[in-house]
Amino acid sequence: MQNQALKGAALVVVAMALYVQNDVATKLLTERFDAFQVMMVRGVIGAASLFVVLRLTRTRYRWRHALSPAVMVRSACDGLASLAFVFALAEMPLATLTAIMMLAPVISAGTGALVFRERLTGRLAISVALGFAGVLIFARPAAAGAGWPMFLACSATLLLSIRDLFTRHTSADVPSGLVALLTTLSVPVFVAPIIAARGYLPMHSQDFILLAYAGVFAAAGTWIFVQATRIATLAEIAPFRYSAVPLSLIAGFIVWGDLPDPGMLMGSLFITIAGVLALGSGPSPKQEE
């Protein structure tokens, strides 16, 4: 892999680790509070933290960038995907849901090659396919059933794939931090009317601390992931998005005591091999030109 691809891969792994931390905190909160309320408060905290960082780093941006179609569609897709994910998360184990949603890297890599002509090397294609096979072994979606949570998980997966395409299509003039800020704000915008109609449950200080933890980690993960998609192709970073699966498995064991079965361990092994293959891949034909 070239330097930019390696940097993109490293950023994706960091982003996945941050997302898993956010998912753990969110699942803990949705066990006690309405999911809409959790997402609204988390989004406000995350957006506020990103705005402060943008100001402190003196990042130059123009608010007219927020009106660009690519940024607006990306933000809407991410916000809707987040809503679907959280409602599915309330009904499914974290590791299983994370594994099911890892269809998104496969779709992103394929559509990236079609839409942006990001040609795949044979080794990268094998890596993406092997990682996805590991996800299927891990999650066994047929065993999970075809109920409402599965529908939400699949909807979130499709929305995230569309989001990735529009991230690549976003102008380089739009700072990654602004893209992350607008994406984080999309969730409170969607759920605020619902909260106004359904009412707001009081929260204690420890709940706000956990929400701040989730909000900051989610916002940071979004910023880092946006940056990764801008410096490497969707195919190059796709195998490393699978790192969320073993990370969520570890988190599920630490927090809820969920023990992996042999299928989960075998799937995790496939995912690890996929990452190693991707690291050893050469530059794509596009990079060699």
Salt bridges, closest charged atoms under 4 A:
ASP34 OD1 - ARG198 NH2 2.81
ASP78 OD2 - ARG163 NH1 2.86
GLU118 OE2 - ARG168 NH2 2.50
ASP164 OD1 - ARG163 NH2 2.93
ASP164 OD2 - ARG241 NH1 2.54
ASP207 OD1 - ARG32 NH2 2.40
ASP261 OD2 - ARG140 NH2 2.58
